[in-house]
Amino acid sequence: PPSTAPSESFSIGKHQVDLREWTVRSEEGKTLLLREEEIRLLRFLLAHPNTTLGRDQLLDGVWQDDIFPSSRILESYFARLRDIFEADPLHPRFFHSHRGLRFAFYPKGHADPF
């Protein structure tokens, strides 16, 4: 059967992501190196696209057996991903959150679902 694992290279808006190299290339050709936690979060979100995820679901899925991160870690990472990928981080199309309790990733973009 075909694999349901996310691809190692894909686009989010006008950005090209390479999970193997931990990089994002902008439309202008600038390359940004992502952090390990950002890669792990992106992998998890790619495996659950267009789905509302709870805080605990994300923490368990991304950090698993690691030391439990601080309570605001998800908001911090979502803010960073918005800064990287969103044309207007205050009005996101791809990375949505609601009061730090629910989170969603829409690979093709979506108006605020919350």
MDAnalysis code that builds the backbone (N, CA, C; Angstrom):
import MDAnalysis as mda
import numpy as np

u = mda.Universe.empty(342, n_residues=114, atom_resindex=np.repeat(np.arange(114), 3), trajectory=True)
u.add_TopologyAttr("name", ["N", "CA", "C"] * 114)
u.add_TopologyAttr("resid", np.arange(1, 115))
u.add_TopologyAttr("resname", ["PRO", "PRO", "SER", "THR", "ALA", "PRO", "SER", "GLU", "SER", "PHE", "SER", "ILE", "GLY", "LYS", "HIS", "GLN", "VAL", "ASP", "LEU", "ARG", "GLU", "TRP", "THR", "VAL", "ARG", "SER", "GLU", "GLU", "GLY", "LYS", "THR", "LEU", "LEU", "LEU", "ARG", "GLU", "GLU", "GLU", "ILE", "ARG", "LEU", "LEU", "ARG", "PHE", "LEU", "LEU", "ALA", "HIS", "PRO", "ASN", "THR", "THR", "LEU", "GLY", "ARG", "ASP", "GLN", "LEU", "LEU", "ASP", "GLY", "VAL", "TRP", "GLN", "ASP", "ASP", "ILE", "PHE", "PRO", "SER", "SER", "ARG", "ILE", "LEU", "GLU", "SER", "TYR", "PHE", "ALA", "ARG", "LEU", "ARG", "ASP", "ILE", "PHE", "GLU", "ALA", "ASP", "PRO", "LEU", "HIS", "PRO", "ARG", "PHE", "PHE", "HIS", "SER", "HIS", "ARG", "GLY", "LEU", "ARG", "PHE", "ALA", "PHE", "TYR", "PRO", "LYS", "GLY", "HIS", "ALA", "ASP", "PRO", "PHE"])
u.atoms.positions = np.array([
    [0.831, -1.203, 0.000],
    [0.000, 0.000, 0.000],
    [0.862, 1.249, 0.000],
    [0.348, 2.355, -0.548],
    [1.120, 3.603, -0.563],
    [1.338, 4.128, 0.849],
    [2.451, 4.789, 1.022],
    [2.780, 5.361, 2.323],
    [1.913, 6.586, 2.608],
    [1.514, 6.745, 3.876],
    [0.788, 7.945, 4.284],
    [1.720, 8.927, 4.978],
    [3.016, 8.609, 4.998],
    [3.990, 9.505, 5.623],
    [4.110, 10.779, 4.787],
    [4.274, 11.921, 5.468],
    [4.411, 13.167, 4.719],
    [5.671, 13.175, 3.870],
    [5.601, 13.887, 2.778],
    [6.746, 14.036, 1.884],
    [7.846, 14.813, 2.601],
    [9.081, 14.592, 2.180],
    [10.211, 15.301, 2.782],
    [10.383, 16.697, 2.206],
    [9.759, 16.962, 1.064],
    [9.844, 18.267, 0.426],
    [8.444, 18.679, -0.021],
    [8.054, 19.902, 0.308],
    [6.699, 20.358, 0.011],
    [6.660, 21.875, 0.086],
    [5.528, 22.430, -0.325],
    [5.344, 23.879, -0.287],
    [4.297, 24.261, 0.738],
    [4.536, 25.401, 1.367],
    [3.527, 26.061, 2.195],
    [3.465, 27.474, 1.645],
    [2.365, 27.792, 0.982],
    [2.268, 29.087, 0.321],
    [3.368, 29.220, -0.705],
    [4.140, 30.289, -0.615],
    [5.220, 30.550, -1.577],
    [6.580, 30.090, -1.051],
    [6.576, 29.240, -0.039],
    [7.813, 28.753, 0.560],
    [7.984, 27.268, 0.267],
    [9.220, 26.869, 0.006],
    [9.554, 25.467, -0.220],
    [10.258, 24.938, 1.028],
    [9.746, 23.829, 1.572],
    [10.296, 23.239, 2.791],
    [11.005, 21.940, 2.441],
    [12.188, 21.737, 3.016],
    [12.922, 20.484, 2.878],
    [13.172, 19.955, 4.290],
    [12.431, 18.913, 4.668],
    [12.546, 18.373, 6.021],
    [13.875, 17.658, 6.252],
    [14.451, 17.084, 5.199],
    [15.746, 16.409, 5.358],
    [16.843, 17.406, 5.697],
    [16.787, 18.573, 5.033],
    [17.821, 19.596, 5.226],
    [17.455, 20.603, 6.323],
    [16.218, 20.519, 6.830],
    [15.711, 21.432, 7.860],
    [15.667, 22.867, 7.351],
    [15.315, 23.057, 6.090],
    [15.351, 24.396, 5.509],
    [14.009, 24.814, 4.927],
    [13.853, 26.137, 4.847],
    [12.736, 26.773, 4.154],
    [13.354, 27.763, 3.174],
    [12.914, 27.694, 1.910],
    [13.389, 28.641, 0.907],
    [12.212, 29.533, 0.536],
    [12.431, 30.844, 0.655],
    [11.384, 31.814, 0.340],
    [11.279, 32.003, -1.166],
    [10.231, 32.680, -1.574],
    [10.015, 33.003, -2.982],
    [11.193, 33.813, -3.536],
    [11.801, 34.631, -2.683],
    [12.938, 35.458, -3.094],
    [14.248, 34.678, -3.130],
    [14.213, 33.404, -2.724],
    [15.409, 32.574, -2.749],
    [16.210, 32.562, -1.462],
    [15.719, 33.217, -0.425],
    [16.415, 33.208, 0.860],
    [16.150, 31.872, 1.553],
    [17.195, 31.335, 2.194],
    [17.072, 30.058, 2.894],
    [17.178, 30.289, 4.392],
    [16.266, 29.667, 5.126],
    [16.228, 29.749, 6.583],
    [16.365, 28.349, 7.149],
    [17.218, 28.188, 8.133],
    [17.385, 26.903, 8.806],
    [16.366, 26.795, 9.938],
    [15.602, 25.702, 9.947],
    [14.614, 25.481, 11.001],
    [15.243, 24.765, 12.184],
    [14.630, 24.909, 13.331],
    [15.075, 24.237, 14.557],
    [14.496, 22.822, 14.598],
    [15.132, 21.961, 15.360],
    [14.674, 20.567, 15.459],
    [13.205, 20.482, 15.874],
    [12.800, 21.268, 16.868],
    [11.415, 21.219, 17.338],
    [10.438, 21.694, 16.260],
    [10.856, 22.659, 15.446],
    [9.996, 23.134, 14.355],
    [9.803, 22.041, 13.308],
    [10.856, 21.301, 13.029],
    [10.759, 20.184, 12.085],
    [9.826, 19.116, 12.644],
    [9.991, 18.783, 13.920],
    [9.124, 17.765, 14.536],
    [7.665, 18.218, 14.524],
    [7.423, 19.486, 14.815],
    [6.062, 20.021, 14.797],
    [5.499, 19.994, 13.379],
    [6.276, 20.412, 12.401],
    [5.812, 20.374, 11.011],
    [5.490, 18.942, 10.572],
    [6.338, 17.986, 10.923],
    [6.069, 16.584, 10.565],
    [4.735, 16.120, 11.154],
    [4.497, 16.477, 12.412],
    [3.253, 16.053, 13.053],
    [2.053, 16.726, 12.399],
    [2.166, 18.015, 12.134],
    [1.069, 18.737, 11.488],
    [0.802, 18.208, 10.083],
    [1.847, 17.865, 9.360],
    [1.685, 17.298, 8.011],
    [0.973, 15.948, 8.048],
    [1.169, 15.214, 9.119],
    [0.496, 13.919, 9.265],
    [-0.965, 14.090, 9.672],
    [-1.347, 15.308, 10.079],
    [-2.715, 15.603, 10.518],
    [-3.214, 16.909, 9.894],
    [-3.202, 16.990, 8.554],
    [-3.608, 18.247, 7.914],
    [-5.102, 18.499, 8.069],
    [-5.481, 19.772, 8.069],
    [-6.894, 20.170, 8.080],
    [-7.652, 19.589, 9.265],
    [-6.946, 19.407, 10.366],
    [-7.526, 18.782, 11.556],
    [-7.302, 19.680, 12.766],
    [-8.340, 19.861, 13.566],
    [-8.179, 20.601, 14.814],
    [-7.565, 19.661, 15.843],
    [-6.454, 20.087, 16.407],
    [-5.723, 19.281, 17.388],
    [-5.718, 19.988, 18.726],
    [-5.886, 19.217, 19.783],
    [-5.815, 19.766, 21.128],
    [-4.373, 19.937, 21.574],
    [-4.189, 20.769, 22.577],
    [-2.863, 21.031, 23.141],
    [-2.153, 19.733, 23.524],
    [-2.824, 18.879, 24.285],
    [-2.195, 17.639, 24.742],
    [-1.839, 16.719, 23.586],
    [-2.694, 16.679, 22.580],
    [-2.422, 15.872, 21.389],
    [-1.111, 16.296, 20.733],
    [-0.931, 17.612, 20.582],
    [0.292, 18.119, 19.967],
    [1.509, 17.898, 20.855],
    [1.379, 18.184, 22.131],
    [2.515, 17.994, 23.033],
    [2.950, 16.540, 23.058],
    [1.987, 15.619, 23.150],
    [2.313, 14.190, 23.174],
    [2.876, 13.731, 21.833],
    [2.301, 14.220, 20.748],
    [2.730, 13.788, 19.423],
    [4.076, 14.327, 18.995],
    [4.410, 15.529, 19.427],
    [5.655, 16.165, 18.991],
    [6.791, 15.918, 19.974],
    [6.508, 16.049, 21.256],
    [7.584, 15.939, 22.241],
    [7.672, 14.555, 22.860],
    [6.641, 13.747, 22.778],
    [6.594, 12.365, 23.233],
    [7.269, 12.182, 24.581],
    [8.440, 11.521, 24.587],
    [9.103, 11.187, 25.853],
    [10.078, 12.253, 26.325],
    [10.197, 13.336, 25.572],
    [11.113, 14.404, 25.975],
    [10.617, 15.061, 27.262],
    [11.475, 15.841, 27.843],
    [11.085, 16.622, 29.001],
    [9.890, 17.475, 28.615],
    [8.893, 17.509, 29.465],
    [7.665, 18.233, 29.143],
    [7.970, 19.708, 28.950],
    [7.608, 20.243, 27.788],
    [7.897, 21.652, 27.510],
    [7.021, 22.593, 28.343],
    [7.380, 23.859, 28.349],
    [6.601, 24.842, 29.100],
    [5.192, 24.950, 28.520],
    [4.294, 25.510, 29.286],
    [2.889, 25.566, 28.894],
    [2.647, 26.461, 27.677],
    [3.554, 27.382, 27.373],
    [3.363, 28.311, 26.247],
    [4.173, 27.916, 25.008],
    [4.765, 26.736, 25.031],
    [5.652, 26.348, 23.941],
    [4.932, 26.280, 22.597],
    [3.718, 25.772, 22.571],
    [2.997, 25.661, 21.300],
    [2.688, 27.023, 20.703],
    [2.257, 27.963, 21.533],
    [1.986, 29.307, 21.042],
    [3.253, 29.928, 20.461],
    [4.368, 29.681, 21.121],
    [5.642, 30.221, 20.676],
    [6.033, 29.648, 19.314],
    [5.916, 28.344, 19.152],
    [6.277, 27.722, 17.877],
    [5.297, 28.096, 16.772],
    [4.017, 28.160, 17.083],
    [3.050, 28.569, 16.067],
    [3.319, 30.014, 15.639],
    [3.671, 30.883, 16.580],
    [3.998, 32.269, 16.236],
    [5.215, 32.315, 15.313],
    [6.211, 31.512, 15.602],
    [7.410, 31.489, 14.752],
    [7.076, 30.959, 13.357],
    [6.276, 29.886, 13.285],
    [5.890, 29.351, 11.976],
    [5.071, 30.382, 11.191],
    [4.215, 31.129, 11.875],
    [3.466, 32.195, 11.202],
    [4.415, 33.264, 10.666],
    [5.398, 33.644, 11.472],
    [6.363, 34.656, 11.035],
    [7.114, 34.197, 9.787],
    [7.382, 32.911, 9.686],
    [8.118, 32.374, 8.546],
    [7.216, 32.256, 7.311],
    [6.023, 31.688, 7.483],
    [5.219, 31.268, 6.330],
    [4.063, 32.192, 5.956],
    [3.559, 32.949, 6.885],
    [2.364, 33.741, 6.608],
    [2.721, 35.112, 6.043],
    [2.001, 35.529, 5.015],
    [2.170, 36.879, 4.475],
    [1.759, 37.907, 5.527],
    [0.726, 37.596, 6.298],
    [0.242, 38.454, 7.385],
    [0.055, 37.581, 8.620],
    [1.068, 37.502, 9.489],
    [0.987, 36.620, 10.656],
    [-0.210, 36.888, 11.583],
    [-0.742, 38.115, 11.568],
    [-1.907, 38.416, 12.401],
    [-3.197, 37.869, 11.814],
    [-3.174, 37.515, 10.539],
    [-4.333, 36.925, 9.860],
    [-3.862, 35.679, 9.105],
    [-3.536, 34.631, 9.851],
    [-2.921, 33.448, 9.232],
    [-3.861, 32.681, 8.310],
    [-3.258, 32.050, 7.315],
    [-3.972, 31.157, 6.401],
    [-3.615, 29.705, 6.658],
    [-2.405, 29.452, 7.152],
    [-1.905, 28.086, 7.285],
    [-1.880, 27.579, 8.726],
    [-1.393, 28.388, 9.646],
    [-1.184, 27.961, 11.039],
    [-2.148, 28.704, 11.956],
    [-3.159, 27.994, 12.431],
    [-4.201, 28.598, 13.258],
    [-4.142, 28.075, 14.695],
    [-4.480, 28.943, 15.622],
    [-4.613, 28.521, 17.021],
    [-5.779, 29.281, 17.646],
    [-6.338, 28.683, 18.665],
    [-7.464, 29.296, 19.363],
    [-7.207, 29.228, 20.859],
    [-6.903, 30.389, 21.433],
    [-6.695, 30.534, 22.873],
    [-5.692, 29.536, 23.450],
    [-4.753, 29.096, 22.641],
    [-3.727, 28.175, 23.114],
    [-4.242, 26.796, 23.453],
    [-5.483, 26.498, 23.067],
    [-6.081, 25.201, 23.400],
    [-6.271, 24.311, 22.184],
    [-6.515, 24.931, 21.031],
    [-6.739, 24.171, 19.801],
    [-5.844, 24.749, 18.707],
    [-5.350, 23.856, 17.877],
    [-4.418, 24.242, 16.827],
    [-4.785, 23.508, 15.548],
    [-4.499, 24.126, 14.404],
    [-4.776, 23.486, 13.120],
    [-3.784, 23.980, 12.074],
    [-3.461, 23.095, 11.145],
    [-2.591, 23.414, 10.017],
    [-3.356, 23.099, 8.735],
    [-3.459, 24.105, 7.862],
    [-4.131, 23.962, 6.571],
    [-3.087, 24.168, 5.470],
    [-2.568, 23.084, 4.884],
    [-1.496, 23.197, 3.896],
    [-1.839, 24.064, 2.690],
    [-3.090, 24.125, 2.302],
    [-3.485, 24.932, 1.144],
    [-4.059, 26.279, 1.559],
    [-4.065, 26.563, 2.850],
    [-4.593, 27.822, 3.348],
    [-6.074, 27.726, 3.671],
    [-6.492, 28.504, 4.652],
    [-7.876, 28.461, 5.114],
    [-8.110, 29.704, 5.977],
    [-9.302, 30.262, 5.870],
    [-9.662, 31.362, 6.778],
    [-9.743, 30.804, 8.196],
    [-9.678, 31.659, 9.181],
    [-9.681, 31.235, 10.584],
    [-10.856, 30.294, 10.874],
    [-10.567, 29.033, 11.219],
    [-11.627, 28.055, 11.465],
    [-12.257, 28.185, 12.843],
    [-11.646, 28.982, 13.703],
    [-12.137, 29.064, 15.080],
    [-13.036, 30.263, 15.211],
])
